[in-house]
Amino acid sequence: MTETVGGSAKKTAARAAAKPAALKVQRVYTTEGRHPYDEVTWERRDVVMTNWRDGSVNFEQRGVEFPEFWSVNATNIVTSKYFRGAVGSEKREQSLRQLIDRVVKTYVGAGKEHGYFASEQDAEIFEHELTYMLLHQVFSFNSPVWFNVGTSSPQQVSACFILAVDDTMESILNWYREEGLIFKGGSGAGLNLSRIRSSKELLSSGGTASGPVSFMRGADASAGTIKSGGATRRAAKMVVLDVDHPDVEEFIETKAKEEHKIRALRDAGFDMDLGGADIVSVQYQNANNSVRVSDEFMHAYENGTDFGLRARQTGEVIERVDAKSLFHKLAQAAWECADPGIQYDDTINDWHTCPESGRITASNPCSEYMHLDNSSCNLASLNLMKFLGDDGKFDAVTFAKAVELIITAMDISICFADFPTEPIADTTRKFRQLGIGYANLGALLMATGHAYDSEGGRALAATITSLMTGVSYRRSAELAGIVGPYEGYKRNATAHQRVMRKHAAANDLIRTYHANDSSVHKVATEAWQQALEIGAKNGWRNAQASVLAPTGTIGLMMDCDTTGIEPDLALVKFKKLVGGGSMQIVNQTVPRALKALGYQEEQIEAIVEYIGEHGHVVDAPGLRREHYEVFDCAMGERSIAPMGHVRMMAATQPFLSGAISKTVNMPESATVEDVEEIYYQGWKLGLKALAIYRDNCKVGQPLSAGKSAKATDEKKSSETVVEYRPVRKRLPKKRPSQTVSFTVGGAEGYLHAGSYPDNGLGEIFVKLGKQGSTLAGVMDAFSMSISVGLQYGIPLEFYVSKFQNLRFEPAGMTDDPDVRIATSVLDYLFRRLALDYLPYDKRAQLGIFTADERSAQVAGEYGAPTSSEVDIEGLRGSVEAAPAQTETAAPKQVGSSTELLELHLGKAADAPLCMTCGTKMRPAGSCYLCEGCGSTSGCS
């Protein structure tokens, strides 16, 4: 498709004579006369991905070619997700070279066709530079590029879409259709329903309108049906409603009420587990909901005054509500079920480059892309750790050059891209919205000795973000001088220039603390000055340049330790090994951070060893307390406070065209007032959007079921103190028992278990090692402690959740067909006890099954979901643990690093299971990411 920019032939000729020469491309990474492929060592690998349930093969492709420095995980994900062609056919891609060439050559060809390059040599340099950066994981395009570009499929390059719906039945039905088309392609969309009349307004026929919430039911059902059609990514969606809509209270409480229904049905015995037969009876589970609040409303909240809800067609106030009460209901609903999030309408539109073409009313499903209705955005993200030198300095100059090349490629893609609907195609071609961003910020901050929640950390993040966007707009202005500004620029020139000045002014206000952020800030300031100067002359090629996306699958493709703007998840992870298996390692960023903080090699080794054993830095030998904060993570012994996440978002928001995909995680003990304060501070600090997730606020978290109810009861009766004293229930003199002989890693032993007459476990004795040995004595004392605990009423499932997956010798193969591999004797013992004494539903929550049950699950019994049946949005917040490596017949297959680590820390997981491979996902922005196979629950 060829884009036309300009008017008459006379005007086109005049502009062509006046405009500067086309783009001259300078080498950054490559060497003249040497192709990037020739500078790396390649190797052949076998990619075999198995199902955690029974070890059956999900995907297999042998002999694929990758550079030796690519991890096993990145190799698996790229091969299974992005290689095109039927597996086993000659057309199937089998080398990373083929994948990169397919994409890069398409981009370069379009760039030459549309007049971007000054010469063939410049085009070749551009090709080599893009190839090098992709090959060396410096950046990645978003997933649709890898899926579609250079194939026979439609050349879809965008991951983010915004739709529009009006107050007519034709428009509402078209909304269903357009969403379905986008979902069918594996992408997501968002829209604002505020134009639809409320249920408190009349129709022209005299009847009462249905209201937007009623129409959400149909869209929710449609999304739930379409997304189970076999796509590798779920159909994410966002639904927005303005705070002055008369149905806003109903909208706020929609998902919270459904959560109450889920609880009631579960308690009544219905199957409300993930993928259960009865979960489809609840509604609105396929969308993220957000309320658009205005400054007028927020001021009314501050002042404790009322606020008017307005008719959709006339704008007249038809009802007045107390702003504080409504805002509290918003926080209450979010506290109960994590929805709705909040979007700050006036802030969003104050940074809008194209207000003459329409207001920004909605966002994509992850809330980072915000622009005109019926538009789309393609994303790309840089790996920040690739710009950190061994000396601890961030290479701002090289970073800026990389941004220039990437933003150029992203703009070229709009010239040949296809779109799901004509209105989206028209708007995107006229405004050319781009979404460059980054990943690995959390790792970068730790590696440079910065705490995530610190002034220094925020300063470095702000300067890097400012540099990225400043360089992007400078290159956009340069491109406007070569191939013309975006078609809608002339109408919006004044507003666009105003927003550019706002970005530059915000850059001038950054306070720097260290050499790194000072040097980056200097380059960023120069970039903004040049962007303003060149843009004033040429205009800009793009109405939008930058966002901070979740970087889910592509973050794994780049071997990033952290996604998007997120901090590190935890200090200990599980690394896949070539040939199968995995090992627990301390994040490689930790020793680098310790070195940056001035520790010696011997000290670093001791601290790393301590972290590997304990999972945290508290009381690590030789580590100074003032350095603890550098190693704070999203979870674990020392977790970052919720406001720490908000402050980091606020530090970077002024330097982004769009917004930030991030969910602020809050502890289970957080109150409704805490949520309310977070949402209020998001507005005060200038964010565009915010969402929270309170630990265990979803029903589908069986490992901690009952905790939320307890917290609610405690809140309701906070003034009442009740002291509970446990009572020991002793076993009778004569009781039933059984003895199991076992072998773990060659070590033999016996487990004796005694029961109450009503069949409840009451004691255990373990014989391991020779009588009188230290090991035998320790096991005797351990058995006595567990037995007394059982008799005092501590549930067996509690012990199982704590002791399964503990790792120490002896470990390895067992002689038990139900537990083939054990990570320790205790891991085996408590899995065996669970199998013998716990009912199926409790074992399912702990991820413990017999060999027969695992086989039956694969066959579809016990309500186990298949990949085409799982409702991924309904999985949000689940803690149903996937069976660990120790239970499968294939040692190489493990749960995700998040799953194993969370069990290691004894913390309830809030992530869903992956619909593709069944392992535990982990948070990535406001979405979830599977580290096992690369599937995401949203944008990437």
ABEGO torsion letter per residue (X at the ends): XBBBBEBBAAAAAAAAAABBBBBBBBBAABBBGBBAAAABBBBBBBBBBBBAAAGBBABBBBGBBBBAABBAAAAAAAAAAABBEBBGBAABBABAAAAAAAAAAAAAAAAAAAGABABAAAAAAAAAAAAAAAAAGABBBBAAAAAABGBABBBBABABBBBBBBBBAAAAAAAAAAAAAAAAAGBBBBBBAAABBBAABBBAAGBBBAEAAAAAAAAAAAAAAAAAAGBABBBBBBBBBBAABAAAAAAAAAAAAAAAAAAAAAAAGBBABBGBAAAAABBGAABBBBBBBBAAAAAAAAAGBBBBBBBAAAGBBABBBBAAAAAAAAAAAAAAAGOBBBBBAAAAAAABABAAAEBBABBBAAGABBBBBGBBBBBBBBBAAAABBAAGBBBAAAAAAAAAAAAAAAAAAAAABBBABAAAAAAAAAAGBBBBBBBGAAAAAAAAGBBABBAAAAAAAAAAAAAAAAAAAAAAAAAAAAAEBBAAAAAAAAAAAAAAAAAAAAAAABBBABAAAAAAAAAAAAAAAAAAAAAAAAEBABABABBBBAGBAAAAAAGBABBEABBBABABBBBBBBGEEBBBBBBAAAAAAAAAAGBBAAAAAAAAAAAAAAGBABGBBGBBAAAAAAABBABEABBBBAAAAAAAAAAAAAABABBBBBBBBBBAABBAAAAAAAAAAAAAAGBABBBBBBBGABAABAAABGAAAAAAAAAABAABBBBBBBBBBBBBABBBBBBBBBBBGGBBBBBBBBBBAAGBBABBBBBBEBBGBAAAAAAAAAAAAAAAAAAAGBBAAAAAAAABGBBBOBBEBBABAABABBABAAAAAAAAAAAAABBAAAAAAAGBBBAAAAAAAAAGBGGBBBAAABBAAAABGBABBBBBAAABABAABBBBAAAAAAAAAGBBBABBBBAAAGBBBBBBEABBBBAAAGBBABBX
